[in-house]
């Protein structure tokens, strides 16, 4: 594992399960689905399966709760983030970390051939980097102890 590894590697490691919602679903349905799956964000896909936006707990807090709206009467399309920053499976973990830091986002959909193939969170990428460092430390300890296979 390395910061130069691709997002494809991260998705293969974590599993590429994608949970999504349609724009005409209610916010209540979206929040319920996210709670069931213990996720903080979901891609919003249109009828053709193309990425229409993202809905997150942050959208819910700021655009429903703080505005006194009812989640059962509000549609996902009304509060979702429509302009989504996304990456390709060939982008590196390091590149994604830069994007997330600069854009101040916590989730990046992974899009290939106009289809969402996964989503990576800041947590996924931090875990990848930590595992990379742990591997490097283990190799260095092995090398210092004289048992390195190289």
TORKOL-873650 format. One line per 8 residues: number of its first residue (from 0); their letters; for each residue x, y, z of N, C-alpha, C. Coordinates in Angstrom, 3 decimals. Layout:
residues N
NUM	A	X:Y:Z:X:Y:Z:X:Y:Z | ...
//
This chain:
residues 150
0	XXXXXXXX	0.837:-1.182:0.000:0.000:0.000:0.000:0.876:1.237:0.000 | 0.408:2.239:-0.755:1.193:3.460:-0.907:0.259:4.609:-1.285 | 0.658:5.853:-0.962:-0.132:7.004:-1.397:-0.199:7.137:-2.924 | 0.709:6.446:-3.626:0.689:6.485:-5.086:-0.208:5.402:-5.689 | -0.794:4.577:-4.843:-1.732:3.568:-5.333:-2.966:4.254:-5.894 | -3.683:3.551:-6.719:-4.861:4.126:-7.359:-6.114:3.915:-6.522 | -7.102:4.711:-6.824:-8.412:4.578:-6.186:-8.991:3.201:-6.493 | -8.683:2.672:-7.658:-9.155:1.322:-8.007:-8.709:0.316:-6.941
8	XXXXXXXX	-7.465:0.439:-6.479:-6.947:-0.457:-5.436:-7.728:-0.294:-4.134 | -8.040:0.929:-3.781:-8.805:1.196:-2.556:-10.187:0.556:-2.661 | -10.841:0.734:-3.795:-12.181:0.162:-3.978:-12.141:-1.362:-3.946 | -11.113:-1.948:-4.537:-10.991:-3.408:-4.509:-10.793:-3.905:-3.081 | -10.030:-3.154:-2.299:-9.743:-3.528:-0.916:-10.991:-3.393:-0.036 | -11.680:-2.269:-0.152:-12.828:-2.016:0.724:-14.120:-2.637:0.205 | -14.134:-2.999:-1.049:-15.349:-3.507:-1.662:-16.056:-2.380:-2.386 | -16.562:-2.659:-3.532:-17.134:-1.617:-4.371:-18.628:-1.439:-4.244
16	XXXXXXXX	-19.195:-1.853:-3.109:-20.636:-1.723:-2.933:-21.050:-0.257:-3.035 | -22.063:0.005:-3.842:-22.561:1.360:-4.016:-24.037:1.389:-3.623 | -24.345:2.253:-2.674:-25.730:2.502:-2.323:-26.052:3.883:-2.825 | -27.154:4.006:-3.529:-27.505:5.294:-4.120:-28.994:5.546:-3.919 | -29.414:6.728:-4.339:-30.817:7.108:-4.224:-31.195:7.947:-5.435 | -32.471:7.977:-5.747:-32.974:8.772:-6.863:-33.293:10.192:-6.402 | -33.216:11.170:-7.296:-33.494:12.561:-6.921:-34.903:12.803:-6.408 | -35.886:12.014:-6.855:-37.269:12.243:-6.433:-37.640:11.500:-5.145
24	XXXXXXXX	-36.680:10.830:-4.521:-36.922:10.199:-3.221:-36.994:11.287:-2.150 | -37.580:10.967:-1.015:-37.619:11.949:0.059:-36.297:11.938:0.822 | -36.021:13.057:1.445:-34.818:13.170:2.274:-34.894:12.156:3.416 | -36.085:11.942:3.955:-36.254:10.949:5.021:-35.763:9.573:4.549 | -36.160:9.177:3.336:-35.730:7.886:2.787:-34.207:7.823:2.646 | -33.607:8.926:2.211:-32.156:8.963:2.045:-31.443:8.837:3.385 | -31.889:9.585:4.382:-31.267:9.544:5.704:-31.464:8.167:6.340 | -32.637:7.603:6.160:-32.906:6.259:6.687:-31.963:5.235:6.054
32	XXXXXXXX	-31.794:5.310:4.751:-30.919:4.380:4.037:-29.465:4.552:4.487 | -29.029:5.806:4.659:-27.651:6.048:5.121:-27.462:5.512:6.540 | -28.450:5.693:7.399:-28.355:5.205:8.778:-28.268:3.676:8.809 | -29.079:3.011:7.998:-29.074:1.541:7.943:-27.713:1.009:7.522 | -27.059:1.718:6.632:-25.782:1.255:6.091:-24.564:1.882:6.780 | -24.858:2.757:7.748:-23.814:3.444:8.510:-22.844:4.193:7.603 | -23.431:4.969:6.677:-22.643:5.803:5.771:-23.109:7.246:5.910 | -22.244:8.186:5.566:-22.563:9.598:5.739:-22.910:10.329:4.467
40	XXXXXXXX	-22.904:9.601:3.351:-23.120:10.249:2.057:-23.548:9.193:1.046 | -24.378:9.616:0.097:-24.792:8.713:-0.984:-24.832:9.447:-2.299 | -24.411:8.789:-3.363:-24.592:9.385:-4.682:-26.075:9.409:-5.044 | -26.461:10.467:-5.712:-27.820:10.583:-6.230:-27.700:10.295:-7.722 | -28.368:9.237:-8.168:-28.301:8.829:-9.569:-29.631:9.089:-10.235 | -29.575:9.594:-11.459:-30.828:9.811:-12.186:-31.342:8.485:-12.729 | -32.459:8.527:-13.421:-33.094:7.304:-13.931:-32.188:6.486:-14.845 | -31.253:7.158:-15.518:-30.344:6.443:-16.424:-29.117:5.897:-15.697
48	XXXXXXXX	-28.983:6.211:-14.400:-27.831:5.744:-13.634:-26.670:6.723:-13.607 | -26.856:7.893:-14.216:-25.791:8.906:-14.235:-25.791:9.686:-12.917 | -24.636:10.162:-12.538:-24.482:10.920:-11.302:-25.187:12.270:-11.417 | -26.176:12.500:-10.546:-26.922:13.760:-10.543:-26.492:14.655:-9.389 | -25.899:14.057:-8.359:-25.466:14.819:-7.199:-25.068:13.909:-6.064 | -24.849:14.511:-4.915:-24.560:13.781:-3.675:-25.472:14.307:-2.589 | -25.880:13.436:-1.703:-26.595:13.873:-0.511:-25.803:13.371:0.688 | -25.598:14.269:1.639:-24.807:13.932:2.818:-25.532:14.351:4.080
56	XXXXXXXX	-25.027:13.854:5.189:-25.561:14.284:6.484:-25.405:15.788:6.647 | -24.343:16.328:6.091:-24.120:17.782:6.151:-25.229:18.517:5.405 | -25.618:18.029:4.217:-26.728:18.638:3.474:-27.997:18.609:4.317 | -28.250:17.482:4.954:-29.448:17.329:5.789:-29.443:18.334:6.939 | -28.315:18.412:7.630:-28.227:19.313:8.786:-28.423:20.772:8.380 | -27.789:21.163:7.289:-27.808:22.572:6.898:-29.052:22.976:6.109 | -29.590:22.067:5.321:-30.658:22.448:4.408:-32.047:21.945:4.812 | -32.094:21.102:5.828:-33.391:20.639:6.327:-33.557:21.085:7.778
64	XXXXXXXX	-32.706:20.585:8.645:-32.861:20.886:10.072:-32.763:22.387:10.343 | -31.690:23.012:9.896:-31.491:24.431:10.197:-32.522:25.341:9.524 | -33.136:24.861:8.455:-34.139:25.674:7.777:-35.565:25.294:8.185 | -35.684:24.392:9.152:-37.003:24.021:9.663:-37.862:23.265:8.666 | -37.242:22.562:7.737:-38.004:21.800:6.755:-38.342:20.423:7.302 | -39.277:19.763:6.639:-39.680:18.419:7.019:-39.034:17.430:6.053 | -38.288:16.464:6.593:-37.563:15.516:5.746:-38.487:14.582:4.972 | -39.717:14.399:5.444:-40.669:13.534:4.731:-41.315:14.260:3.550
72	XXXXXXXX	-41.261:15.586:3.563:-41.860:16.383:2.489:-40.834:16.995:1.543 | -39.569:16.840:1.856:-38.502:17.446:1.058:-37.872:16.381:0.178 | -37.684:16.700:-1.086:-37.068:15.755:-2.019:-35.549:15.868:-1.977 | -34.897:14.767:-2.256:-33.438:14.727:-2.315:-32.919:15.792:-3.282 | -33.583:15.951:-4.414:-33.135:16.917:-5.427:-33.122:18.348:-4.915 | -33.924:18.630:-3.879:-33.999:19.975:-3.331:-32.814:20.337:-2.443 | -32.150:19.329:-1.881:-31.057:19.640:-0.951:-29.711:19.043:-1.346 | -29.704:18.167:-2.346:-28.450:17.510:-2.721:-27.435:18.531:-3.233
80	XXXXXXXX	-26.189:18.141:-3.218:-25.129:18.936:-3.818:-25.081:18.532:-5.291 | -25.471:19.424:-6.203:-25.574:19.024:-7.609:-24.245:19.023:-8.366 | -23.352:19.917:-8.008:-22.052:19.973:-8.684:-21.064:19.161:-7.879 | -20.794:17.965:-8.353:-20.008:17.008:-7.591:-18.599:16.899:-8.151 | -17.655:16.994:-7.253:-16.263:16.719:-7.616:-16.119:15.210:-7.578 | -15.581:14.639:-8.627:-15.404:13.187:-8.661:-14.025:12.852:-9.200 | -13.629:11.596:-9.034:-12.325:11.125:-9.501:-12.521:9.879:-10.352 | -11.457:9.470:-11.004:-11.494:8.242:-11.800:-10.769:7.145:-11.026
88	XXXXXXXX	-10.990:5.900:-11.378:-10.298:4.804:-10.697:-8.776:4.886:-10.843 | -8.289:5.595:-11.854:-6.847:5.702:-12.079:-6.183:6.795:-11.241 | -6.969:7.653:-10.608:-6.392:8.697:-9.762:-5.744:8.071:-8.535 | -4.718:8.738:-8.011:-3.997:8.195:-6.859:-4.649:8.621:-5.547 | -4.334:7.875:-4.517:-4.793:8.200:-3.167:-4.307:9.597:-2.796 | -3.058:9.873:-3.085:-2.478:11.181:-2.763:-3.231:12.313:-3.478 | -3.545:12.119:-4.752:-4.286:13.122:-5.514:-5.663:13.367:-4.882 | -6.330:12.291:-4.487:-7.646:12.414:-3.861:-7.561:13.165:-2.538
96	XXXXXXXX	-6.511:12.905:-1.770:-6.331:13.619:-0.495:-6.188:15.118:-0.745 | -5.447:15.481:-1.785:-5.292:16.898:-2.133:-6.641:17.510:-2.530 | -7.394:16.796:-3.352:-8.708:17.290:-3.779:-9.603:17.512:-2.560 | -9.666:16.523:-1.688:-10.544:16.620:-0.520:-10.131:17.772:0.393 | -8.842:17.940:0.567:-8.351:19.019:1.426:-8.672:20.379:0.821 | -8.368:20.550:-0.457:-8.588:21.841:-1.113:-10.066:22.185:-1.273 | -10.885:21.193:-1.575:-12.316:21.442:-1.802:-13.139:21.324:-0.516 | -12.503:20.858:0.546:-13.167:20.675:1.828:-14.375:19.749:1.702
104	XXXXXXXX	-14.138:18.598:1.085:-15.176:17.574:0.956:-14.692:16.301:1.635 | -15.623:15.476:2.018:-15.295:14.240:2.734:-15.515:12.982:1.916 | -16.167:13.140:0.766:-16.488:11.985:-0.078:-16.242:12.329:-1.536 | -15.697:11.372:-2.267:-15.491:11.536:-3.706:-16.084:10.333:-4.433 | -17.081:10.566:-5.275:-17.532:9.475:-6.131:-16.427:9.125:-7.131 | -16.375:7.862:-7.469:-15.423:7.386:-8.465:-16.245:7.080:-9.715 | -15.902:7.760:-10.798:-16.694:7.650:-12.025:-15.813:7.137:-13.158 | -16.338:6.147:-13.858:-15.653:5.593:-15.025:-16.693:5.361:-16.110
112	XXXXXXXX	-16.428:5.877:-17.295:-17.364:5.760:-18.412:-18.756:6.262:-18.036 | -18.803:7.416:-17.381:-20.046:8.073:-16.976:-20.889:7.281:-15.989 | -20.287:6.327:-15.299:-20.987:5.529:-14.293:-20.228:5.584:-12.979 | -20.963:5.693:-11.880:-20.350:5.658:-10.563:-19.944:4.215:-10.275 | -18.646:4.011:-10.028:-18.141:2.667:-9.747:-17.812:2.482:-8.272 | -17.906:3.557:-7.508:-17.632:3.488:-6.080:-17.612:4.877:-5.487 | -17.326:4.932:-4.208:-17.178:6.202:-3.532:-16.104:6.012:-2.468 | -15.206:6.976:-2.362:-14.174:6.919:-1.332:-14.381:8.075:-0.360
120	XXXXXXXX	-14.176:7.774:0.897:-14.310:8.786:1.940:-12.924:9.174:2.424 | -12.859:10.262:3.146:-11.593:10.672:3.730:-11.092:9.572:4.670 | -12.008:8.905:5.355:-11.636:7.800:6.241:-10.991:6.646:5.493 | -11.536:6.309:4.314:-10.940:5.245:3.495:-9.500:5.577:3.140 | -9.285:6.836:2.751:-7.951:7.241:2.307:-6.979:7.342:3.473 | -7.432:7.851:4.601:-6.566:7.915:5.788:-6.180:6.502:6.223 | -7.136:5.581:6.228:-6.817:4.193:6.582:-5.805:3.589:5.620 | -5.928:3.910:4.342:-4.987:3.422:3.335:-3.579:3.942:3.634
128	XXXXXXXX	-3.467:5.223:3.937:-2.170:5.843:4.229:-1.574:5.240:5.504 | -2.395:5.065:6.543:-1.907:4.467:7.797:-1.395:3.060:7.542 | -2.135:2.261:6.782:-1.687:0.903:6.457:-0.389:0.923:5.682 | -0.248:1.886:4.784:0.982:2.045:4.017:2.159:2.307:4.944 | 1.978:3.198:5.917:3.046:3.512:6.870:3.367:2.305:7.742 | 2.349:1.583:8.164:2.580:0.392:8.982:3.376:-0.653:8.219 | 3.088:-0.825:6.928:3.856:-1.756:6.094:5.310:-1.318:5.984 | 5.524:-0.032:5.760:6.889:0.496:5.647:7.664:0.281:6.940
136	XXXXXXXX	7.030:0.531:8.066:7.683:0.343:9.361:8.035:-1.125:9.571 | 7.122:-2.020:9.217:7.386:-3.458:9.361:8.567:-3.881:8.490 | 8.639:-3.364:7.264:9.760:-3.697:6.372:11.072:-3.165:6.928 | 11.050:-1.942:7.456:12.267:-1.358:8.033:12.728:-2.141:9.257 | 11.791:-2.541:10.121:12.150:-3.344:11.302:12.752:-4.673:10.883 | 12.164:-5.264:9.876:12.673:-6.544:9.368:14.068:-6.371:8.789 | 14.287:-5.309:8.068:15.590:-5.017:7.456:16.646:-4.803:8.535 | 16.291:-4.014:9.567:17.233:-3.725:10.647:17.576:-4.996:11.415
144	XXXXXX	16.597:-5.863:11.599:16.816:-7.112:12.326:17.572:-8.137:11.491 | 17.783:-7.852:10.229:18.544:-8.758:9.371:17.721:-9.857:8.730 | 16.415:-9.793:8.853:15.576:-10.846:8.275:14.845:-10.397:7.021 | 15.249:-9.253:6.474:14.613:-8.740:5.271:14.941:-9.671:4.104 | 13.944:-10.070:3.311:14.149:-11.065:2.247:14.932:-10.541:1.047 | 15.238:-9.258:0.995:15.889:-8.698:-0.181:17.336:-8.694:-0.028
//
